[in-house]
Amino acid sequence: MENADITGEPDRTGERLLTTVVELLENDGYDAVQLREVARRARISLTTIYKRYATREELILAAIEHWMKSNYTELATQSRDPGEPLHPAMMRVIRAIFEPWEQHPEMLFAYFRVRAAPGGESLAVRGFDPVVPIGMAVLSDVDPEFVAELESILSSVVYGLVGRCNAGYVDITEIVPTIDRTVFWLTTGYQASLRDE
């Protein structure tokens, strides 16, 4: 129902609603998204909002997913060239993922907060649907056991860094360089293990 109504026409009300929430998140932060203010700015009724989203967090979740879809269109061009080392290929994808977050840090903080809300766990799955095939293309010839370990370690590093950034302990510009060092050491170790076999 988000993108089209029963007639198949574009859902302009839904688009306006999600765009309004994204603007509030980007300009004023998570706490500024109050349903009355959203309704006023989007020029729709509270009833319309509640027909679409049962809670404020569901609305924010939908707005972040909407924002992510529009910001990850370039990811489809990412791949790993034959013979290209793993580290630079992975970092090209990671930089493409984080560039929109660095340009819009309030969206990253909103993402981090809404993940902890009821239903937020789906954001980690649905929100990164465009990213997974690209990441897997880069890792297509890599040992699946290493891929699983890499995913576990990187997700912990990323969420730890985002949490520290959200709390003000690190700057948003420190996230990618820290991930870069982590990926470098992990892939260097993996590639060294292949040479030792």
Contact map, one row per residue, 1 for C-alpha under 8 A:
11111000001000000000000000000000000000000000000000000000000000000000000000000000000000000000000000000000000000000000000000000000000000000000000000000000000000000000000000000000000000000000000000000
11111000001001100000000000000000000000000000000000000000000000000000000000000000000000000000000000000000000000000000000000000000000000000000000000000000000000000000000000000000000000000000000000000
11111000011101100000000000000000000000000000000000000000000000000000000000000000000000000000000000000000000000000000000000000000000000000000000000000000000000000000000000000000000000000000000000000
11111111111000000000000000000000000000000000000000000000000000000000000000000000000000000000000000000000000000000000000000000000000000000000000000000000000000000000000000000000000000000000000000000
11111111111000000000000000000000000000000000000000000000000000000000000000000000000000000000000000000000000000000000000000000000000000000000000000000000000000000000000000000000000000000000000000000
00011111100000000000000000000000000000000000000000000000000000000000000000000000000000000000000000000000000000000000000000000000000000000000000000000000000000000000000000000000000000000000000000000
00011111100000000000000000000000000000000000000000000000000000000000000000000000000000000000000000000000000000000000000000000000000000000000000000000000000000000000000000000000000000000000000000000
00011111110000000000000000000000000000000000000000000000000000000000000000000000000000000000000000000000000000000000000000000000000000000000000000000000000000000000000000000000000000000000000000000
00011111111000000000000000000000000000000000000000000000000000000000000000000000000000000000000000000000000000000000000000000000000000000000000000000000000000000000000000000000000000000000000000000
00111001111100000000000000000000000000000000000000000000000000000000000000000000000000000000000000000000000000000000000000000000000000000000000000000000000000000000000000000000000000000000000000000
11111000111111100000000000000000000000000000000000000000000000000000000000000000000000000000000000000000000000000000000000000000000000000000000000000000000000000000000000000000000000000000000000000
00100000011111110000000000000000000000000000000000000000000000000000000000000000000000000000000000000000000000000000000000000000000000000000000000000000000000000000000000000000000000000000000000000
00000000001111111000000000000000000000000001000000000000000000000000000000000000000000000000000000000000000000000000000000000000000000000000000000000000000000000000000000000000000000000000000000000
01100000001111111100000000000000000000000000000000000000000000000000000000000000000000000000000000000000000000000000000000000000000000000000000000000000000000000000000000000000000000000000000000000
01100000001111111110000000000000000000000000000000000000000000000000000000000000000000000000000000000000000000000000000000000000000000000000000000000000000000000000000000000000000000000000000000000
00000000000111111111000000000000000000000100000000000000000000000000000000000000000000000000000000000000000000000000000000000000000000000000000000000000000000000000000000000000000000000000000000000
00000000000011111111100000000000000001100101000000000000000000000000000000000000000000000000000000000000000000000000000000000000000000000000000000000000000000000000000000000000000000000000000000000
00000000000001111111110000000000000000000000000000000000001001100100000000000000000000000000000000000000000000000000000000000000000000000000000000000000000000000000000000000000000000000000000000000
00000000000000111111111000000000000000000000000000000000000000100000000000000000000000000000000000000000000000000000000000000000000000000000000000000000000000000000000000000000000000000000000000000
00000000000000011111111100000000000001001100000000000000000000000000000000000000000000000000000000000000000000000000000000000000000000000000000000000000000000000000000000000000000000000000000000000
00000000000000001111111110000000100001000000000000000000001100100000000000000000000000000000000000000000000000000000000000000000000000000000000000000000000000000000000000000000000000000000000000000
00000000000000000111111111000000000000000000000000000000000000110010000000000000000000000000000000000000001000000000000000000000000000000000000000000000000000000000000000000000000000000000000000000
00000000000000000011111111100000000000000000000000000000000000000000000000000000000000000000000000000000000000000000000000000000000000000000000000000000000000000000000000000000000000000000000000000
00000000000000000001111111111101100000000000000000000000000000000000000000000000000000000000000000000000000000000000000000000000000000000000000000000000000000000000000000000000000000000000000000000
00000000000000000000111111111101100000000000000000000000000000000000000000000000000000000000000000000000011001000000000000000000000000000000000000000000000000000000000000000000000000000000000000000
00000000000000000000011111111000000000000000000000000000000000000000000000000000000000000000000000000001111000000000000000000000000000000000000000000000000000000000000000000000000000000000000000000
00000000000000000000001111111000000000000000000000000000000000000000000000000000000000000000000000000000010000000000000000000000000000000000000000000000000000000000000000000000000000000000000000000
00000000000000000000000111111111000000000000000000000000000000000000000000000000000000000000000000000000000000000000000000000000000000000000000000000000000000000000000000000000000000000000000000000
00000000000000000000000111111111100000000000000000000000000000000000000000000000000000000000000000000000011001000000000000000000000000000000000000000000000000000000000000000000000000000000000000000
00000000000000000000000110011111100000000000000000000000000000000000000000000000000000000000000000000000010011000000000000000000000000000000000000000000000000000000000000000000000000000000000000000
00000000000000000000000000011111110000000000000000000000000000000000000000000000000000000000000000000000000000000000000000000000000000000000000000000000000000000000000000000000000000000000000000000
00000000000000000000000110011111110000000000000000000000000000000000000000000000000000000000000000000000000000000000000000000000000000000000000000000000000000000000000000000000000000000000000000000
00000000000000000000100110001111111011000000000000000001000100000000000000000000000000000000000000000000000000000000000000000000000000000000000000000000000000000000000000000000000000000000000000000
00000000000000000000000000000011111111000000000000000001000000000000000000000000000000000000000000000000000000000000000000000000000000000000000000000000000000000000000000000000000000000000000000000
00000000000000000000000000000000111111100000010010000001000000000000000000000000000000000000000000000000000000000000000000000000000000000000000000000000000000000000000000000000000000000000000000000
00000000000000000000000000000000011111110000010000000000000000000000000000000000000000000000000000000000000000000000000000000000000000000000000000000000000000000000000000000000000000000000000000000
00000000000000000000000000000000111111111000000000000000000000000000000000000000000000000000000000000000000000000000000000000000000000000000000000000000000000000000000000000000000000000000000000000
00000000000000001001100000000000111111111100000000000000000000000000000000000000000000000000000000000000000000000000000000000000000000000000000000000000000000000000000000000000000000000000000000000
00000000000000001000000000000000001111111111110010000000000000000000000000000000000000000000000000000000000000000000000000000000000000000000000000000000000000000000000000000000000000000000000000000
00000000000000000000000000000000000111111111100000000000000000000000000000000000000000000000000000000000000000000000000000000000000000000000000000000000000000000000000000000000000000000000000000000
00000000000000000001000000000000000011111111000000000000000000000000000000000000000000000000000000000000000000000000000000000000000000000000000000000000000000000000000000000000000000000000000000000
00000000000000011001000000000000000001111111000000000000000000000000000000000000000000000000000000000000000000000000000000000000000000000000000000000000000000000000000000000000000000000000000000000
00000000000000000000000000000000000000111111100000000000000000000000000000000000000000000000000000000000000000000000000000000000000000000000000000000000000000000000000000000000000000000000000000000
00000000000010001000000000000000000000111111110110000000000000000000000000000000000000000000000000000000000000000000000000000000000000000000000000000000000000000000000000000000000000000000000000000
00000000000000000000000000000000000000110011111110000000000000000000000000000000000000000000000000000000000000000000000000000000000000000000000000000000000000000000000000000000000000000000000000000
00000000000000000000000000000000001100100001111111000000000000000000000000000000000000000000000000000000000000000000000000000000000000000000000000000000000000000000000000000000000000000000000000000
00000000000000000000000000000000000000000000111111100000000000000000000000000000000000000000000000000000000000000000000000000000000000000000000000000000000000000000000000000000000000000000000000000
00000000000000000000000000000000000000000001111111110000000000000000000000000000000000000000000000000000000000000000000000000000000000000000000000000000000000000000000000000000000000000000000000000
00000000000000000000000000000000001000100001111111111000000000000000000000000000000000000000000000000000000000000000000000000000000000000000000000000000000000000000000000000000000000000000000000000
00000000000000000000000000000000000000000000011111111110000000000000000000000000000000000000000000000000000000000000000000000000000000000000000000000000000000000000000000000000000000000000000000000
00000000000000000000000000000000000000000000001111111100000000000000000000000000000000000000000000000000000000000000000000000000000000000000000000000000000000000000000000000000000000000000000000000
00000000000000000000000000000000000000000000000111111100000000000000000000000000000000000000000000000000000000000000000000000000000000000000000000000000000000000000000000000000000000000000000000000
00000000000000000000000000000000000000000000000011111111011000000000000000000000000000000000000000000000000000000000000000000000000000000000000000000000000000000000000000000000000000000000000000000
00000000000000000000000000000000000000000000000001111111011000000000000000000000000000000000000000000000000000000000000000000000000000000000000000000000000000000000000000000000000000000000000000000
00000000000000000000000000000000000000000000000001001111111000000000000000000000000000000000000000000000000000000000000000000000000000000000000000000000000000000000000000000000000000000000000000000
00000000000000000000000000000000111000000000000000001111111100000000000000000000000000000000000000000000000000000000000000000000000000000000000000000000000000000000000000000000000000000000000000000
00000000000000000000000000000000000000000000000000000011111110000000000000000000000000000000000000000000000000000100110000000000000000000000000000000000000000000000000000000000000000000000000000000
00000000000000000000000000000000000000000000000000001111111111000000000000000000000000000000000000000000000000000000001000000000000000000000000000000000000000000000000000000000000000000000000000000
00000000000000000100100000000000000000000000000000001111111111100000000000000000000000000000000000000000000000000000000000000000000000000000000000000000000000000000000000000000000000000000000000000
00000000000000000000100000000000100000000000000000000001111111110000000000000000000000000000000000000000000000000100000000000000000000000000000000000000000000000000000000000000000000000000000000000
00000000000000000000000000000000000000000000000000000000111111111000000000000000000000000000000000000000000000100100000100100000000000000000000000000000000000000000000000000000000000000000000000000
00000000000000000100000000000000000000000000000000000000011111111100000000000000000000000000000000000000000000000000000000000000000000000000000000000000000000000000000000000000000000000000000000000
00000000000000000110110000000000000000000000000000000000001111111110000000000000000000000000000000000000000000000000000000000000000000000000000000000000000000000000000000000000000000000000000000000
00000000000000000000010000000000000000000000000000000000000111111111000000000000000000000000000000000000001001100000000000000000000000000000000000000000000000000000000000000000000000000000000000000
00000000000000000000000000000000000000000000000000000000000011111111100000000000000000000000000000000000000000000000000000100110000000000000000000000000000000000000000000000000000000000000000000000
00000000000000000100000000000000000000000000000000000000000001111111110000000000000000000000000000000000000000000000000000000000000000000000000000000000000000000000000000000000000000000000000000000
00000000000000000000010000000000000000000000000000000000000000111111111000000000000000000000000000000000000000000000000000000000000000000000000000000000000000000000000000000000000000000000000000000
00000000000000000000000000000000000000000000000000000000000000011111111100000000000000000000000000000000000000000000000000000010000000000000000000000000000000000000000000000000000000000000000000000
00000000000000000000000000000000000000000000000000000000000000001111111110000000000000000000000000000000000000000000000000000010010000000000000000000000000000000000000000000000000000000000000000000
00000000000000000000000000000000000000000000000000000000000000000111111110000000000000000000000000000000000000000000000000000000000000000000000000000000000000000000000000000000000000000000000000000
00000000000000000000000000000000000000000000000000000000000000000011111111000000000000000000000000010000000000000000000000000000000000000000000000000000000000000000000000000000000000000000000000000
00000000000000000000000000000000000000000000000000000000000000000001111111100000000000000000000110000000000000000000000000000000011000000000000000000000000000000000000000000000000000000000000000000
00000000000000000000000000000000000000000000000000000000000000000000111111110000000000000000000000000000000000000000000000000000000000000000000000000000000000000000000000000000000000000000000000000
00000000000000000000000000000000000000000000000000000000000000000000001111111100000000000000000100000000000000000000000000000000000000000000000000000000000000000000000000000000000000000000000000000
00000000000000000000000000000000000000000000000000000000000000000000000111111100000000000000100110000000000000000000000000000000011001000000000000000000000000000000000000000000000000000000000000000
00000000000000000000000000000000000000000000000000000000000000000000000011111100000000000000000000000000000000000000000000000000010001000000000000000000000000000000000000000000000000000000000000000
00000000000000000000000000000000000000000000000000000000000000000000000001111110000000000000000000000000000000000000000000000000000000000000000000000000000000000000000000000000000000000000000000000
00000000000000000000000000000000000000000000000000000000000000000000000001111111000000000001100000000000000000000000000000000000000001000000000000000000000000000000000000000000000000000000000000000
00000000000000000000000000000000000000000000000000000000000000000000000000001111100000001000000000000000000000000000000000000000000001001100000000000000000000000000000000000000000000000000000000000
00000000000000000000000000000000000000000000000000000000000000000000000000000111110101001000000000000000000000000000000000000000000000001100000000000000000000000000000000000000000000000000000000000
00000000000000000000000000000000000000000000000000000000000000000000000000000011111100001000000000000000000000000000000000000000000000000000000000000000000000000000000000000000000000000000000000000
00000000000000000000000000000000000000000000000000000000000000000000000000000001111100000000000000000000000000000000000000000000000000000000000000000000000000000000000000000000000000000000000000000
00000000000000000000000000000000000000000000000000000000000000000000000000000000111110000000000000000000000000000000000000000000000000000000000000000000000000000000000000000000000000000000000000000
00000000000000000000000000000000000000000000000000000000000000000000000000000001111111011000000000000000000000000000000000000000000000000000000000000000000000000000000000000000000000000000000000000
00000000000000000000000000000000000000000000000000000000000000000000000000000000001111111000000000000000000000000000000000000000000000000000000000000000000000000000000000000000000000000000000000000
00000000000000000000000000000000000000000000000000000000000000000000000000000001000111111100000000000000000000000000000000000000000000000110000000000000000000000000000000000000000000000010000000000
00000000000000000000000000000000000000000000000000000000000000000000000000000000000011111110000000000000000000000000000000000000000000000000000000000000000000000000000000000000000000110011000000000
00000000000000000000000000000000000000000000000000000000000000000000000000000000000111111111000000000000000000000000000000000000000000000000000000000000000000000000000000000000000000000000000000000
00000000000000000000000000000000000000000000000000000000000000000000000000000011100111111111100000000000000000000000000000000000000000000100000000000000000000000000000000000000000000000000000000000
00000000000000000000000000000000000000000000000000000000000000000000000000000000000001111111110000000000000000000000000000000000000000100100000000000000000000000000000000000000000000100000000000000
00000000000000000000000000000000000000000000000000000000000000000000000000000000000000111111111000000000000000000000000000000000000000000000000000000000000000000000000000000000000100100000000000000
00000000000000000000000000000000000000000000000000000000000000000000000000000100000000011111111100000000000000000000000000000000000000000000000000000000000000000000000000000000000000000000000000000
00000000000000000000000000000000000000000000000000000000000000000000000000100100000000001111111110000000000000000000000000000000000001100000000000000000000000000000000000000000000000000000000000000
00000000000000000000000000000000000000000000000000000000000000000000000000000000000000000111111111000000000000000000000000000000000000000000000000000000000000000000000000000001000000000000000000000
00000000000000000000000000000000000000000000000000000000000000000000000000000000000000000011111111100000000000000000000000000000000000000000000000000000000000000000000000000001000000000000000000000
00000000000000000000000000000000000000000000000000000000000000000000000101100000000000000001111111110000000000000000000000000000000000000000000000000000000000000000000000000000000000000000000000000
00000000000000000000000000000000000000000000000000000000000000000000000100100000000000000000111111111000000000000000000000000000001000000000000000000000000000000000000000000000000000000000000000000
00000000000000000000000000000000000000000000000000000000000000000000000000000000000000000000011111111100000000000000000000000000000000000000000000000000000000000000000000000001000000000000000000000
00000000000000000000000000000000000000000000000000000000000000000000000000000000000000000000001111111110000000000000000000000000000000000000000000000000000000000000000000000000000000000000000000000
00000000000000000000000000000000000000000000000000000000000000000000001000000000000000000000000111111111000000000000000000000000000000000000000000000000000000000000000000000000000000000000000000000
00000000000000000000000000000000000000000000000000000000000000000000000000000000000000000000000011111111101100000000000000000000000000000000000000000000000000000000000000000000000000000000000000000
00000000000000000000000000000000000000000000000000000000000000000000000000000000000000000000000001111111100000000000000000000000000000000000000000000000000000000000000000011000000000000000000000000
00000000000000000000000000000000000000000000000000000000000000000000000000000000000000000000000000111111100000000000000000000000000000000000000000000000000000000000000000000000000000000000000000000
00000000000000000000000001000000000000000000000000000000000000000000000000000000000000000000000000011111111100000000000000000000000000000000000000000000000000000000000000000000000000000000000000000
00000000000000000000000001000000000000000000000000000000000000000000000000000000000000000000000000001111111110000000000000000000000000000000000000000000000000000000000000010000000000000000000000000
00000000000000000000000011101100000000000000000000000000000000000000000000000000000000000000000000000001111111000000000000000000000000000000000000000000000000000000000000000000000000000000000000000
00000000000000000000010011001000000000000000000000000000000000010000000000000000000000000000000000001001111111100000000000000000000000000000000000000000000000000000000000000000000000000000000000000
00000000000000000000000000000000000000000000000000000000000000000000000000000000000000000000000000001001111111110000000000000000000000000000000000000000000000000100000000000000000000000000000000000
00000000000000000000000000000100000000000000000000000000000000000000000000000000000000000000000000000000111111111000000000000000000000000000000000000000000000000100010000000000000000000000000000000
00000000000000000000000010001100000000000000000000000000000000010000000000000000000000000000000000000000011111111100000000000000000000000000000000000000000000000000000000000000000000000000000000000
00000000000000000000000000000000000000000000000000000000000010010000000000000000000000000000000000000000001111111110000000000000000000000000000000000000000000000000000000000000000000000000000000000
00000000000000000000000000000000000000000000000000000000000000000000000000000000000000000000000000000000000111111111000000000000000000000000000000000000000000000110010000000000000000000000000000000
00000000000000000000000000000000000000000000000000000000000000000000000000000000000000000000000000000000000011111111100000000000000000000000000000000000000000000000000000000000000000000000000000000
00000000000000000000000000000000000000000000000000000000100110000000000000000000000000000000000000000000000001111111100100000000000000000000000000000000000000000000000000000000000000000000000000000
00000000000000000000000000000000000000000000000000000000000000000000000000000000000000000000000000000000000000111111111111110000000000000000000000000000000000000000000000000000000000000000000000000
00000000000000000000000000000000000000000000000000000000000000000000000000000000000000000000000000000000000000011111110110000000000000000000000000000000000000000000000000000000000000000000000000000
00000000000000000000000000000000000000000000000000000000100000000000000000000000000000000000000000000000000000001111111110000000000000000000000000000000000000000000000000000000000000000000000000000
00000000000000000000000000000000000000000000000000000000100000000000000000000000000000000000000000000000000000000011111110000000000000000000000000000000000000000000000000000000000000000000000000000
00000000000000000000000000000000000000000000000000000000010000000000000000000000000000000000000000000000000000000010111111100000000000000000000000000000000000000000000000000000000000000000000000000
00000000000000000000000000000000000000000000000000000000000010000000000000000000000000000000000000000000000000000111111111110000000000000000000000000000000000000000000000000000000000000000000000000
00000000000000000000000000000000000000000000000000000000000000000000000000000000000000000000000000000000000000000011111111111000000000000000000000000000000000000000000000000000000000000000000000000
00000000000000000000000000000000000000000000000000000000000000000000000000000000000000000000000000000000000000000010001111111110000000000000000000000000000000000000000000000000000000000000000000000
00000000000000000000000000000000000000000000000000000000000010001000000000000000000000000000000000000000000000000010001111111111000000000000000000000000000000000000000000000000000000000000000000000
00000000000000000000000000000000000000000000000000000000000000000000000000000000000000000000000000000000000000000010000111111111000000000000000000000000000000000000000000000000000000000000000000000
00000000000000000000000000000000000000000000000000000000000000000000000000000000000000000000000000000000000000000000000011111111100000000000000000000000000000000000000000000000000000000000000000000
00000000000000000000000000000000000000000000000000000000000000001000000000000000000000000000000000000000000000000000000001111111100000000000000000000000000000000000000000000000000000000000000000000
00000000000000000000000000000000000000000000000000000000000000001001100000000000000000000000000000000000000000000000000001111111110000000000000000000000000000000000000000000000000000000000000000000
00000000000000000000000000000000000000000000000000000000000000000000000000000000000000000000000000000000000000000000000000111111111100000000000000000000000000000000000000000000000000000000000000000
00000000000000000000000000000000000000000000000000000000000000000000000000000000000000000000000000000000000000000000000000001111111110000000000000000000000000000000000000000000000000000000000000000
00000000000000000000000000000000000000000000000000000000000000000000100100110000000000000000000000000000000000000000000000000011111111000000000000000000000000000000000000000000000000000000000000000
00000000000000000000000000000000000000000000000000000000000000000000000100100000000000000000000010000000000000000000000000000001111111100000000000000000000000000000000000000000000000000000000000000
00000000000000000000000000000000000000000000000000000000000000000000000000000000000000000000000000000000000000000000000000000001111111110000000000000000000000000000000000000000000000000000000000000
00000000000000000000000000000000000000000000000000000000000000000000000000000000000000000000000000000000000000000000000000000000111111111000000000000000000000000000000000000000000000000000000000000
00000000000000000000000000000000000000000000000000000000000000000000000000110110000000000000100000000000000000000000000000000000011111111100000000000000000000000000000000000000000000000000000000000
00000000000000000000000000000000000000000000000000000000000000000000000000000000000000000100100000000000000000000000000000000000001111111110000000000000000000000000000000000000000000000000000000000
00000000000000000000000000000000000000000000000000000000000000000000000000000000000000000000000000000000000000000000000000000000000111111111000000000000000000000000000000000000000000000000000000000
00000000000000000000000000000000000000000000000000000000000000000000000000000011000000000000000000000000000000000000000000000000000011111111000000000000000000000000000000000000000000000000000000000
00000000000000000000000000000000000000000000000000000000000000000000000000000011000001001100000000000000000000000000000000000000000001111111100000000000000000000000000000000000000000000000000000000
00000000000000000000000000000000000000000000000000000000000000000000000000000000000001000000000000000000000000000000000000000000000000111111110000100000000000000000000000000000000000000000000000000
00000000000000000000000000000000000000000000000000000000000000000000000000000000000000000000000000000000000000000000000000000000000000011111110000000000000000000000000000000000000000000000000000000
00000000000000000000000000000000000000000000000000000000000000000000000000000000000000000000000000000000000000000000000000000000000000000111111000000000000000000000000000000000000000000000000000000
00000000000000000000000000000000000000000000000000000000000000000000000000000000000000000000000000000000000000000000000000000000000000000011111101100000000000000000000000000000000000000000000000000
00000000000000000000000000000000000000000000000000000000000000000000000000000000000000000000000000000000000000000000000000000000000000000000111111100000000000000000000000000000000000000000000000000
00000000000000000000000000000000000000000000000000000000000000000000000000000000000000000000000000000000000000000000000000000000000000000000011111110000000000000000000000000000000000000000000000000
00000000000000000000000000000000000000000000000000000000000000000000000000000000000000000000000000000000000000000000000000000000000000000000001111111000000000000000000000000000000000000000000000000
00000000000000000000000000000000000000000000000000000000000000000000000000000000000000000000000000000000000000000000000000000000000000000000011111111100000000000000000000000000000000000000010000000
00000000000000000000000000000000000000000000000000000000000000000000000000000000000000000000000000000000000000000000000000000000000000000010011111111110000000000000000000000000000000000000000000000
00000000000000000000000000000000000000000000000000000000000000000000000000000000000000000000000000000000000000000000000000000000000000000000000111111111000000000000000000000000000000000000000000000
00000000000000000000000000000000000000000000000000000000000000000000000000000000000000000000000000000000000000000000000000000000000000000000000011111111100000000000000000000000000000000000000000000
00000000000000000000000000000000000000000000000000000000000000000000000000000000000000000000000000000000000000000000000000000000000000000000000001111111110000000000000000000000000000000100000000000
00000000000000000000000000000000000000000000000000000000000000000000000000000000000000000000000000000000000000000000000000000000000000000000000000111111111000000000000000000000000000000000000000000
00000000000000000000000000000000000000000000000000000000000000000000000000000000000000000000000000000000000000000000000000000000000000000000000000011111111100000000000000000000000000000000000000000
00000000000000000000000000000000000000000000000000000000000000000000000000000000000000000000000000000000000000000000000000000000000000000000000000001111111110000000000000000000000000000000000000000
00000000000000000000000000000000000000000000000000000000000000000000000000000000000000000000000000000000000000000000000000000000000000000000000000000111111111000000000000000000001001100000000000000
00000000000000000000000000000000000000000000000000000000000000000000000000000000000000000000000000000000000000000000000000000000000000000000000000000011111111100000000000000000000000000000000000000
00000000000000000000000000000000000000000000000000000000000000000000000000000000000000000000000000000000000000000000000000000000000000000000000000000001111111110000000000000000000000000000000000000
00000000000000000000000000000000000000000000000000000000000000000000000000000000000000000000000000000000000000000000000000000000000000000000000000000000111111111000000000000000001000000000000000000
00000000000000000000000000000000000000000000000000000000000000000000000000000000000000000000000000000000000000000000000000000000000000000000000000000000011111111100000000000010001000000000000000000
00000000000000000000000000000000000000000000000000000000000000000000000000000000000000000000000000000000000000000000000000000000000000000000000000000000001111111110000000000000000000000000000000000
00000000000000000000000000000000000000000000000000000000000000000000000000000000000000000000000000000000000000000000000000000000000000000000000000000000000111111111000000000000000000000000000000000
00000000000000000000000000000000000000000000000000000000000000000000000000000000000000000000000000000000000000000000000000000000000000000000000000000000000011111111100001000010000000000000000000000
00000000000000000000000000000000000000000000000000000000000000000000000000000000000000000000000000000000000110010000000000000000000000000000000000000000000001111111110000010010000000000000000000000
00000000000000000000000000000000000000000000000000000000000000000000000000000000000000000000000000000000000000010000000000000000000000000000000000000000000000111111111000000000000000000000000000000
00000000000000000000000000000000000000000000000000000000000000000000000000000000000000000000000000000000000000000000000000000000000000000000000000000000000000011111111111000000000000000000000000000
00000000000000000000000000000000000000000000000000000000000000000000000000000000000000000000000000000000000000000000000000000000000000000000000000000000000000001111111111110000000000000000000000000
00000000000000000000000000000000000000000000000000000000000000000000000000000000000000000000000000000000000010010000000000000000000000000000000000000000000000000111111110000000000000000000000000000
00000000000000000000000000000000000000000000000000000000000000000000000000000000000000000000000000000000000000000000000000000000000000000000000000000000000000000011111110000000000000000000000000000
00000000000000000000000000000000000000000000000000000000000000000000000000000000000000000000000000000000000000000000000000000000000000000000000000000000000000000001111111100000000000000000000000000
00000000000000000000000000000000000000000000000000000000000000000000000000000000000000000000000000000000000000000000000000000000000000000000000000000000000000000001111111100000000000000000000000000
00000000000000000000000000000000000000000000000000000000000000000000000000000000000000000000000000000000000000000000000000000000000000000000000000000000000000001001100111110110000000000000000000000
00000000000000000000000000000000000000000000000000000000000000000000000000000000000000000000000000000000000000000000000000000000000000000000000000000000000000000000100111111110000000000000000000000
00000000000000000000000000000000000000000000000000000000000000000000000000000000000000000000000000000100100000000000000000000000000000000000000000000000000000000100100001111110000000000000000000000
00000000000000000000000000000000000000000000000000000000000000000000000000000000000000000000000000000100000000000000000000000000000000000000000000000000000000000000000000111111100000000000000000000
00000000000000000000000000000000000000000000000000000000000000000000000000000000000000000000000000000000000000000000000000000000000000000000000000000000000000000000000001111111110000000000000000000
00000000000000000000000000000000000000000000000000000000000000000000000000000000000000000000000000000000000000000000000000000000000000000000000000000000000001001100000001111111111000000000000000000
00000000000000000000000000000000000000000000000000000000000000000000000000000000000000000000011001000000000000000000000000000000000000000000000000000000000000000000000000001111111100000000000000000
00000000000000000000000000000000000000000000000000000000000000000000000000000000000000000000000000000000000000000000000000000000000000000000000000000000000000000000000000001111111110000000000000000
00000000000000000000000000000000000000000000000000000000000000000000000000000000000000000000000000000000000000000000000000000000000000000000000000000000000000000000000000000111111111000000000000000
00000000000000000000000000000000000000000000000000000000000000000000000000000000000000000000000000000000000000000000000000000000000000000000000000000000010011000000000000000011111111100000000000000
00000000000000000000000000000000000000000000000000000000000000000000000000000000000000000010000000000000000000000000000000000000000000000000000000000000000000000000000000000001111111110000000000000
00000000000000000000000000000000000000000000000000000000000000000000000000000000000000000000000000000000000000000000000000000000000000000000000000000000000000000000000000000000111111111000000000000
00000000000000000000000000000000000000000000000000000000000000000000000000000000000000000000000000000000000000000000000000000000000000000000000000000000010000000000000000000000011111111100000000000
00000000000000000000000000000000000000000000000000000000000000000000000000000000000000100110000000000000000000000000000000000000000000000000000000000000010000000000000000000000001111111110000000000
00000000000000000000000000000000000000000000000000000000000000000000000000000000000000100000000000000000000000000000000000000000000000000000000000000000000000000000000000000000000111111111000000000
00000000000000000000000000000000000000000000000000000000000000000000000000000000000000000000000000000000000000000000000000000000000000000000000000000000000000000000000000000000000011111111100000000
00000000000000000000000000000000000000000000000000000000000000000000000000000000000000000000000000000000000000000000000000000000000000000000000000000100000000000000000000000000000001111111110000000
00000000000000000000000000000000000000000000000000000000000000000000000000000000000001100000000000000000000000000000000000000000000000000000000000000000000000000000000000000000000000111111111000000
00000000000000000000000000000000000000000000000000000000000000000000000000000000000000100000000000000000000000000000000000000000000000000000000000000000000000000000000000000000000000011111111100000
00000000000000000000000000000000000000000000000000000000000000000000000000000000000000000000000000000000000000000000000000000000000000000000000000000000000000000000000000000000000000001111111110000
00000000000000000000000000000000000000000000000000000000000000000000000000000000000000000000000000000000000000000000000000000000000000000000000001000000000000000000000000000000000000000111111111000
00000000000000000000000000000000000000000000000000000000000000000000000000000000000000000000000000000000000000000000000000000000000000000000000000000000000000000000000000000000000000000011111111100
00000000000000000000000000000000000000000000000000000000000000000000000000000000000000000000000000000000000000000000000000000000000000000000000000000000000000000000000000000000000000000001111111110
00000000000000000000000000000000000000000000000000000000000000000000000000000000000000000000000000000000000000000000000000000000000000000000000000000000000000000000000000000000000000000000111111111
00000000000000000000000000000000000000000000000000000000000000000000000000000000000000000000000000000000000000000000000000000000000000000000000000000000000000000000000000000000000000000000011111111
00000000000000000000000000000000000000000000000000000000000000000000000000000000000000000000000000000000000000000000000000000000000000000000000000000000000000000000000000000000000000000000001111111
00000000000000000000000000000000000000000000000000000000000000000000000000000000000000000000000000000000000000000000000000000000000000000000000000000000000000000000000000000000000000000000000111111
00000000000000000000000000000000000000000000000000000000000000000000000000000000000000000000000000000000000000000000000000000000000000000000000000000000000000000000000000000000000000000000000011111
